[in-house]
Amino acid sequence: MVRGVRRSDFAARLKARLGTIRARVEDRAALIEAVRQANTTLDPHKVAAWVVHEANAWAQAPCWAVVALDANGRLVVLADAGLRPEFAPSLWAAAEWVMRHGVELFTADMSNDMRVKSGGNGTVVAFPLLCRNQTVGVLVGFDPAPSSSAPSFGRASLLLALRTLLEPPAIALDNALALQKAEALSVTDDLTRLYNSRYLDLSLRRETKRASRSGRPLSLLFIDLDNFKQVNDTYGHVAGSKLLVEVAATIRGCARETDVVGRFGGDEFSVILPDTGREGALAVAGRCRQRLSNARFLAGEGLSVGVTASIGVATLPDMAVSAEELLRAADRAMYLVKSTGKDGIRAAEEESPEPSPRSLKE
């Protein structure tokens, strides 16, 4: 931009593009392309990326983004062009409003728009992505500079054409998100929301192969709560289940984002630690043991219950060369802790010949 010459605001640029937008969205080939693109993938990010690309062809803005609810019911950005951290308040405020009301939001300045009561500034155009009368996502265009008037797409027929063009990707996005949610549920423990034993098995096999190829270490923690049966006997199974949920959150908080934390079954948990040797694994185990022993659980039930854990640690390639051996070694080490007083940590040793009762599912 030439110094001293003010660039036209977003609403004005959009108005200047209305003829081009109308020609594009009312072209039958554009609708056919939208349907084709919507049926080429079940990846929600790729569907959203096509929507962002299409929006940029309508009118260039500093930011276009597609926002949707993830499997946990949280708003996430699936695809964007130009998104910057300082744009986030406006993006979230607009997306939340459209998700709630299911209609478009066109505003000259978010900070002066009484409909949006929390956060944001600048010019916004936001479209609901509708499928079966449900808002499955939001397309947001944003310029941090306010406009002199609210953006407009002119006659109602153009807005209807835009909605028609966005319908196929909205359906595809809904299908992709539903599949993603179903896949998440299939590998998630119903109670604790950690990964389940099936996913632990798959992940351990995958990480073992990767570690063997790269020569990087891989460690596994096997965690068993001590005297959990007493909690069930004393406070009931409902309280016991709630305690497992709280314990799961505590263990999850001890791990990195790249680690795989799961419930093996009952009151047993496992943590897969990629790129982690024996000393690093012992440090994570120590953190888990300390946090569990220091915590008081079931405060929401008016109780103050303490738990301890026996933890076995095994590392590849030090003590194992396969997923099965790694699991057996960690399990064996955990049983040695159980047999020598509980509430402790033990790393697998070569001189532990007793067979473990565990084995990976075939």
Secondary structure as a PSIPRED ss2 file (coil, helix, strand):
# PSIPRED VFORMAT (PSIPRED V4.0)

   1 M C   1.000  0.000  0.000
   2 V C   1.000  0.000  0.000
   3 R C   1.000  0.000  0.000
   4 G C   1.000  0.000  0.000
   5 V C   1.000  0.000  0.000
   6 R C   1.000  0.000  0.000
   7 R C   1.000  0.000  0.000
   8 S C   1.000  0.000  0.000
   9 D C   1.000  0.000  0.000
  10 F H   0.000  1.000  0.000
  11 A H   0.000  1.000  0.000
  12 A H   0.000  1.000  0.000
  13 R H   0.000  1.000  0.000
  14 L H   0.000  1.000  0.000
  15 K H   0.000  1.000  0.000
  16 A H   0.000  1.000  0.000
  17 R C   1.000  0.000  0.000
  18 L H   0.000  1.000  0.000
  19 G H   0.000  1.000  0.000
  20 T H   0.000  1.000  0.000
  21 I H   0.000  1.000  0.000
  22 R H   0.000  1.000  0.000
  23 A H   0.000  1.000  0.000
  24 R H   0.000  1.000  0.000
  25 V H   0.000  1.000  0.000
  26 E C   1.000  0.000  0.000
  27 D C   1.000  0.000  0.000
  28 R H   0.000  1.000  0.000
  29 A H   0.000  1.000  0.000
  30 A H   0.000  1.000  0.000
  31 L H   0.000  1.000  0.000
  32 I H   0.000  1.000  0.000
  33 E H   0.000  1.000  0.000
  34 A H   0.000  1.000  0.000
  35 V H   0.000  1.000  0.000
  36 R H   0.000  1.000  0.000
  37 Q H   0.000  1.000  0.000
  38 A H   0.000  1.000  0.000
  39 N C   1.000  0.000  0.000
  40 T C   1.000  0.000  0.000
  41 T C   1.000  0.000  0.000
  42 L C   1.000  0.000  0.000
  43 D C   1.000  0.000  0.000
  44 P H   0.000  1.000  0.000
  45 H H   0.000  1.000  0.000
  46 K H   0.000  1.000  0.000
  47 V H   0.000  1.000  0.000
  48 A H   0.000  1.000  0.000
  49 A H   0.000  1.000  0.000
  50 W H   0.000  1.000  0.000
  51 V H   0.000  1.000  0.000
  52 V H   0.000  1.000  0.000
  53 H H   0.000  1.000  0.000
  54 E H   0.000  1.000  0.000
  55 A H   0.000  1.000  0.000
  56 N H   0.000  1.000  0.000
  57 A H   0.000  1.000  0.000
  58 W H   0.000  1.000  0.000
  59 A C   1.000  0.000  0.000
  60 Q C   1.000  0.000  0.000
  61 A C   1.000  0.000  0.000
  62 P C   1.000  0.000  0.000
  63 C E   0.000  0.000  1.000
  64 W E   0.000  0.000  1.000
  65 A E   0.000  0.000  1.000
  66 V E   0.000  0.000  1.000
  67 V E   0.000  0.000  1.000
  68 A E   0.000  0.000  1.000
  69 L E   0.000  0.000  1.000
  70 D C   1.000  0.000  0.000
  71 A C   1.000  0.000  0.000
  72 N C   1.000  0.000  0.000
  73 G C   1.000  0.000  0.000
  74 R C   1.000  0.000  0.000
  75 L E   0.000  0.000  1.000
  76 V E   0.000  0.000  1.000
  77 V E   0.000  0.000  1.000
  78 L E   0.000  0.000  1.000
  79 A E   0.000  0.000  1.000
  80 D E   0.000  0.000  1.000
  81 A E   0.000  0.000  1.000
  82 G C   1.000  0.000  0.000
  83 L C   1.000  0.000  0.000
  84 R C   1.000  0.000  0.000
  85 P H   0.000  1.000  0.000
  86 E H   0.000  1.000  0.000
  87 F H   0.000  1.000  0.000
  88 A H   0.000  1.000  0.000
  89 P H   0.000  1.000  0.000
  90 S H   0.000  1.000  0.000
  91 L H   0.000  1.000  0.000
  92 W H   0.000  1.000  0.000
  93 A H   0.000  1.000  0.000
  94 A H   0.000  1.000  0.000
  95 A H   0.000  1.000  0.000
  96 E H   0.000  1.000  0.000
  97 W H   0.000  1.000  0.000
  98 V H   0.000  1.000  0.000
  99 M H   0.000  1.000  0.000
 100 R H   0.000  1.000  0.000
 101 H H   0.000  1.000  0.000
 102 G C   1.000  0.000  0.000
 103 V C   1.000  0.000  0.000
 104 E C   1.000  0.000  0.000
 105 L E   0.000  0.000  1.000
 106 F E   0.000  0.000  1.000
 107 T E   0.000  0.000  1.000
 108 A C   1.000  0.000  0.000
 109 D C   1.000  0.000  0.000
 110 M H   0.000  1.000  0.000
 111 S H   0.000  1.000  0.000
 112 N H   0.000  1.000  0.000
 113 D C   1.000  0.000  0.000
 114 M C   1.000  0.000  0.000
 115 R C   1.000  0.000  0.000
 116 V C   1.000  0.000  0.000
 117 K C   1.000  0.000  0.000
 118 S C   1.000  0.000  0.000
 119 G C   1.000  0.000  0.000
 120 G C   1.000  0.000  0.000
 121 N C   1.000  0.000  0.000
 122 G C   1.000  0.000  0.000
 123 T E   0.000  0.000  1.000
 124 V E   0.000  0.000  1.000
 125 V E   0.000  0.000  1.000
 126 A E   0.000  0.000  1.000
 127 F E   0.000  0.000  1.000
 128 P E   0.000  0.000  1.000
 129 L E   0.000  0.000  1.000
 130 L E   0.000  0.000  1.000
 131 C E   0.000  0.000  1.000
 132 R C   1.000  0.000  0.000
 133 N C   1.000  0.000  0.000
 134 Q E   0.000  0.000  1.000
 135 T E   0.000  0.000  1.000
 136 V E   0.000  0.000  1.000
 137 G E   0.000  0.000  1.000
 138 V E   0.000  0.000  1.000
 139 L E   0.000  0.000  1.000
 140 V E   0.000  0.000  1.000
 141 G E   0.000  0.000  1.000
 142 F E   0.000  0.000  1.000
 143 D E   0.000  0.000  1.000
 144 P C   1.000  0.000  0.000
 145 A C   1.000  0.000  0.000
 146 P C   1.000  0.000  0.000
 147 S C   1.000  0.000  0.000
 148 S C   1.000  0.000  0.000
 149 S C   1.000  0.000  0.000
 150 A C   1.000  0.000  0.000
 151 P C   1.000  0.000  0.000
 152 S C   1.000  0.000  0.000
 153 F C   1.000  0.000  0.000
 154 G C   1.000  0.000  0.000
 155 R C   1.000  0.000  0.000
 156 A H   0.000  1.000  0.000
 157 S H   0.000  1.000  0.000
 158 L H   0.000  1.000  0.000
 159 L H   0.000  1.000  0.000
 160 L H   0.000  1.000  0.000
 161 A H   0.000  1.000  0.000
 162 L H   0.000  1.000  0.000
 163 R H   0.000  1.000  0.000
 164 T H   0.000  1.000  0.000
 165 L H   0.000  1.000  0.000
 166 L H   0.000  1.000  0.000
 167 E H   0.000  1.000  0.000
 168 P H   0.000  1.000  0.000
 169 P H   0.000  1.000  0.000
 170 A H   0.000  1.000  0.000
 171 I H   0.000  1.000  0.000
 172 A H   0.000  1.000  0.000
 173 L H   0.000  1.000  0.000
 174 D H   0.000  1.000  0.000
 175 N H   0.000  1.000  0.000
 176 A H   0.000  1.000  0.000
 177 L H   0.000  1.000  0.000
 178 A H   0.000  1.000  0.000
 179 L H   0.000  1.000  0.000
 180 Q H   0.000  1.000  0.000
 181 K H   0.000  1.000  0.000
 182 A H   0.000  1.000  0.000
 183 E H   0.000  1.000  0.000
 184 A H   0.000  1.000  0.000
 185 L H   0.000  1.000  0.000
 186 S H   0.000  1.000  0.000
 187 V C   1.000  0.000  0.000
 188 T E   0.000  0.000  1.000
 189 D C   1.000  0.000  0.000
 190 D C   1.000  0.000  0.000
 191 L C   1.000  0.000  0.000
 192 T C   1.000  0.000  0.000
 193 R C   1.000  0.000  0.000
 194 L C   1.000  0.000  0.000
 195 Y E   0.000  0.000  1.000
 196 N C   1.000  0.000  0.000
 197 S H   0.000  1.000  0.000
 198 R H   0.000  1.000  0.000
 199 Y H   0.000  1.000  0.000
 200 L H   0.000  1.000  0.000
 201 D H   0.000  1.000  0.000
 202 L H   0.000  1.000  0.000
 203 S H   0.000  1.000  0.000
 204 L H   0.000  1.000  0.000
 205 R H   0.000  1.000  0.000
 206 R H   0.000  1.000  0.000
 207 E H   0.000  1.000  0.000
 208 T H   0.000  1.000  0.000
 209 K H   0.000  1.000  0.000
 210 R H   0.000  1.000  0.000
 211 A H   0.000  1.000  0.000
 212 S H   0.000  1.000  0.000
 213 R H   0.000  1.000  0.000
 214 S H   0.000  1.000  0.000
 215 G C   1.000  0.000  0.000
 216 R C   1.000  0.000  0.000
 217 P C   1.000  0.000  0.000
 218 L E   0.000  0.000  1.000
 219 S E   0.000  0.000  1.000
 220 L E   0.000  0.000  1.000
 221 L E   0.000  0.000  1.000
 222 F E   0.000  0.000  1.000
 223 I E   0.000  0.000  1.000
 224 D E   0.000  0.000  1.000
 225 L E   0.000  0.000  1.000
 226 D C   1.000  0.000  0.000
 227 N C   1.000  0.000  0.000
 228 F H   0.000  1.000  0.000
 229 K H   0.000  1.000  0.000
 230 Q H   0.000  1.000  0.000
 231 V H   0.000  1.000  0.000
 232 N H   0.000  1.000  0.000
 233 D H   0.000  1.000  0.000
 234 T H   0.000  1.000  0.000
 235 Y H   0.000  1.000  0.000
 236 G C   1.000  0.000  0.000
 237 H H   0.000  1.000  0.000
 238 V H   0.000  1.000  0.000
 239 A H   0.000  1.000  0.000
 240 G H   0.000  1.000  0.000
 241 S H   0.000  1.000  0.000
 242 K H   0.000  1.000  0.000
 243 L H   0.000  1.000  0.000
 244 L H   0.000  1.000  0.000
 245 V H   0.000  1.000  0.000
 246 E H   0.000  1.000  0.000
 247 V H   0.000  1.000  0.000
 248 A H   0.000  1.000  0.000
 249 A H   0.000  1.000  0.000
 250 T H   0.000  1.000  0.000
 251 I H   0.000  1.000  0.000
 252 R H   0.000  1.000  0.000
 253 G H   0.000  1.000  0.000
 254 C C   1.000  0.000  0.000
 255 A C   1.000  0.000  0.000
 256 R C   1.000  0.000  0.000
 257 E C   1.000  0.000  0.000
 258 T C   1.000  0.000  0.000
 259 D C   1.000  0.000  0.000
 260 V E   0.000  0.000  1.000
 261 V E   0.000  0.000  1.000
 262 G E   0.000  0.000  1.000
 263 R E   0.000  0.000  1.000
 264 F E   0.000  0.000  1.000
 265 G E   0.000  0.000  1.000
 266 G C   1.000  0.000  0.000
 267 D C   1.000  0.000  0.000
 268 E E   0.000  0.000  1.000
 269 F E   0.000  0.000  1.000
 270 S E   0.000  0.000  1.000
 271 V E   0.000  0.000  1.000
 272 I E   0.000  0.000  1.000
 273 L E   0.000  0.000  1.000
 274 P E   0.000  0.000  1.000
 275 D C   1.000  0.000  0.000
 276 T C   1.000  0.000  0.000
 277 G C   1.000  0.000  0.000
 278 R H   0.000  1.000  0.000
 279 E H   0.000  1.000  0.000
 280 G H   0.000  1.000  0.000
 281 A H   0.000  1.000  0.000
 282 L H   0.000  1.000  0.000
 283 A H   0.000  1.000  0.000
 284 V H   0.000  1.000  0.000
 285 A H   0.000  1.000  0.000
 286 G H   0.000  1.000  0.000
 287 R H   0.000  1.000  0.000
 288 C H   0.000  1.000  0.000
 289 R H   0.000  1.000  0.000
 290 Q H   0.000  1.000  0.000
 291 R H   0.000  1.000  0.000
 292 L H   0.000  1.000  0.000
 293 S H   0.000  1.000  0.000
 294 N H   0.000  1.000  0.000
 295 A C   1.000  0.000  0.000
 296 R C   1.000  0.000  0.000
 297 F E   0.000  0.000  1.000
 298 L C   1.000  0.000  0.000
 299 A H   0.000  1.000  0.000
 300 G H   0.000  1.000  0.000
 301 E H   0.000  1.000  0.000
 302 G C   1.000  0.000  0.000
 303 L C   1.000  0.000  0.000
 304 S C   1.000  0.000  0.000
 305 V E   0.000  0.000  1.000
 306 G C   1.000  0.000  0.000
 307 V C   1.000  0.000  0.000
 308 T C   1.000  0.000  0.000
 309 A E   0.000  0.000  1.000
 310 S E   0.000  0.000  1.000
 311 I E   0.000  0.000  1.000
 312 G E   0.000  0.000  1.000
 313 V E   0.000  0.000  1.000
 314 A E   0.000  0.000  1.000
 315 T E   0.000  0.000  1.000
 316 L E   0.000  0.000  1.000
 317 P C   1.000  0.000  0.000
 318 D C   1.000  0.000  0.000
 319 M C   1.000  0.000  0.000
 320 A C   1.000  0.000  0.000
 321 V C   1.000  0.000  0.000
 322 S C   1.000  0.000  0.000
 323 A H   0.000  1.000  0.000
 324 E H   0.000  1.000  0.000
 325 E H   0.000  1.000  0.000
 326 L H   0.000  1.000  0.000
 327 L H   0.000  1.000  0.000
 328 R H   0.000  1.000  0.000
 329 A H   0.000  1.000  0.000
 330 A H   0.000  1.000  0.000
 331 D H   0.000  1.000  0.000
 332 R H   0.000  1.000  0.000
 333 A H   0.000  1.000  0.000
 334 M H   0.000  1.000  0.000
 335 Y H   0.000  1.000  0.000
 336 L H   0.000  1.000  0.000
 337 V H   0.000  1.000  0.000
 338 K H   0.000  1.000  0.000
 339 S H   0.000  1.000  0.000
 340 T C   1.000  0.000  0.000
 341 G C   1.000  0.000  0.000
 342 K C   1.000  0.000  0.000
 343 D C   1.000  0.000  0.000
 344 G E   0.000  0.000  1.000
 345 I E   0.000  0.000  1.000
 346 R E   0.000  0.000  1.000
 347 A E   0.000  0.000  1.000
 348 A C   1.000  0.000  0.000
 349 E C   1.000  0.000  0.000
 350 E C   1.000  0.000  0.000
 351 E C   1.000  0.000  0.000
 352 S C   1.000  0.000  0.000
 353 P C   1.000  0.000  0.000
 354 E C   1.000  0.000  0.000
 355 P C   1.000  0.000  0.000
 356 S C   1.000  0.000  0.000
 357 P C   1.000  0.000  0.000
 358 R C   1.000  0.000  0.000
 359 S C   1.000  0.000  0.000
 360 L C   1.000  0.000  0.000
 361 K C   1.000  0.000  0.000
 362 E C   1.000  0.000  0.000
